[in-house]
């Protein structure tokens, strides 16, 4: 009976934890938090899922191929956003110098490319956390 209640509560709460993690990632440039903290929250929601429902079900939700892909392309996304400045004749990761519109201060679209850079970093951090968890659980058994 204990597992039944735990699984039902987790099924209700974990999607909201994951959404909150993406909220922290996307609003990190205008509020406390950021891409690293949001990535940790998203990663921990998947780790909690794997802990509650079992490692096998967690691996079905996020197979190793998907984790490798998100780690690689999260880093690639960061690099592409940084290259925008170089393509426009400015330094790497330049926003204002590259002519990127910074938007209104305090708005979600403010900061130029910072929110897009944060999205790549958050995805990379989340996938790395889940990969480390699966690797440690693999070595334990």
C-alpha positions in Angstrom: 0.0 0.0 0.0 2.9 2.4 0.8 4.2 2.1 -2.8 0.8 2.8 -4.2 0.5 6.1 -2.4 4.1 7.1 -3.1 3.7 6.4 -6.8 0.4 8.3 -7.0 1.7 11.3 -5.2 4.9 11.3 -7.4 2.8 11.1 -10.5 1.0 14.3 -9.5 4.0 16.2 -8.2 6.9 15.3 -10.5 5.5 17.0 -13.6 5.1 20.3 -11.6 8.7 20.0 -10.3 10.0 19.5 -13.9 7.9 22.6 -15.1 9.3 24.6 -12.2 12.8 23.6 -13.3 12.2 24.9 -16.8 10.7 28.1 -15.3 13.9 28.7 -13.3 16.0 28.1 -16.4 14.0 30.5 -18.6 13.7 33.2 -15.9 17.2 32.9 -14.6 18.5 36.1 -16.2 15.8 38.3 -14.6 15.4 36.6 -11.2 17.4 34.6 -8.7 18.3 31.1 -10.0 19.4 30.4 -13.4 20.3 27.7 -15.9 22.4 25.6 -13.5 19.9 25.6 -10.7 17.0 24.9 -13.1 18.9 22.1 -14.7 19.5 20.6 -11.3 15.8 20.8 -10.5 14.8 19.2 -13.9 17.5 16.5 -13.4 16.4 15.7 -9.9 12.8 15.3 -11.1 13.9 12.5 -13.4 16.1 11.0 -10.7 13.1 11.0 -8.3 11.1 9.2 -10.9 13.8 6.6 -11.4 14.1 6.2 -7.6 10.4 5.7 -7.0 9.4 3.7 -10.1 12.7 1.8 -10.6 15.8 2.3 -12.6 14.5 0.2 -15.5 11.5 2.5 -15.9 13.7 5.5 -15.6 16.0 4.2 -18.4 12.9 3.6 -20.6 11.9 7.3 -20.1 15.4 8.6 -20.7 17.5 6.0 -22.6 21.2 6.4 -22.8 21.0 7.5 -26.4 18.7 10.4 -25.5 21.0 11.4 -22.6 24.1 11.4 -24.8 22.2 13.4 -27.4 21.0 16.1 -25.0 24.4 16.4 -23.4 26.1 16.9 -26.7 23.5 19.2 -28.2 23.2 21.2 -25.1 26.8 22.1 -25.3 26.6 22.6 -29.1 23.6 25.0 -28.5 25.8 27.0 -26.1 28.6 27.2 -28.6 26.2 28.2 -31.4 24.8 31.0 -29.3 28.3 32.2 -28.5 29.2 32.2 -32.2 26.5 34.7 -33.0 28.9 37.4 -31.7 31.8 36.1 -33.7 29.7 35.9 -36.9 28.7 39.6 -36.4 32.3 40.7 -35.8 32.1 40.9 -32.0 33.7 38.7 -29.2 32.4 35.3 -28.3 29.1 35.4 -26.3 28.7 39.1 -27.1 25.1 40.5 -27.0 25.0 44.2 -27.3 28.3 44.5 -29.2 26.9 42.0 -31.8 23.8 44.2 -32.3 21.4 41.7 -30.6 18.3 43.5 -29.2 18.4 43.4 -25.4 14.7 44.1 -24.9 13.1 46.0 -22.0 14.8 45.5 -18.6 12.9 43.0 -16.4 11.0 41.4 -19.3 11.4 37.8 -20.2 12.9 38.8 -23.5 15.5 41.1 -21.9 19.2 40.1 -21.9 19.4 39.3 -25.6 20.7 35.7 -26.1 21.2 35.0 -22.4 17.9 33.1 -22.0 18.7 31.0 -25.0 22.2 30.3 -23.7 20.7 29.4 -20.3 18.3 26.9 -22.0 21.3 25.0 -23.5 23.2 25.1 -20.2 20.1 23.9 -18.2 19.5 21.0 -20.6 23.1 20.0 -20.4 23.2 20.1 -16.6 19.9 18.1 -16.3 21.2 15.4 -18.6 24.5 15.2 -16.9 22.9 14.8 -13.5 20.7 11.9 -14.8 23.6 10.3 -16.5 25.7 10.4 -13.4 22.9 8.9 -11.4 22.3 6.1 -13.8 26.1 5.4 -13.9 26.4 5.3 -10.1 23.4 3.0 -9.8 24.8 0.7 -12.5 28.1 0.4 -10.6 26.3 -0.3 -7.4 24.4 -3.3 -8.7 
